[in-house]
Amino acid sequence: MTPNLVRSLWLFLAAQTFILLSGFAMFAMIGEVNRRTPDEQRISYLFGHFTKYVRVVREYRRLYPRGHLGLYFKLCFAVGLGLLVGSGWEIGLFR
């Protein structure tokens, strides 16, 4: 294995770890939002899509203005995405 491939694999694994952590933060945000909303307005944990995530972040920010889970979600997702791009760069996808 070449050193570039090894570095790329490590970056990819680190990226997947941070993306997984952002998913855990999103599930925690859904739980916090569902705790304060009526039964008929609760958000499902299944089948994530962009508009659902926007709604969760907006509702979380409205219900918990000083909450930190939104920051953790965005930070973990951004770091994971950056590491994923770095992994692609290291393997030579952008050359």
Buried (B, 14 or more C-beta within 10 A) or exposed (E): EEEEEEBBBEBBEBBBBBBEBBBEBBBBBBEBBBEEEEEEEEBEEEEBEEEBBEBBBEBBBEBBEEBEBBEBBEBBBEBBBBBBBBBBBBBEEEE
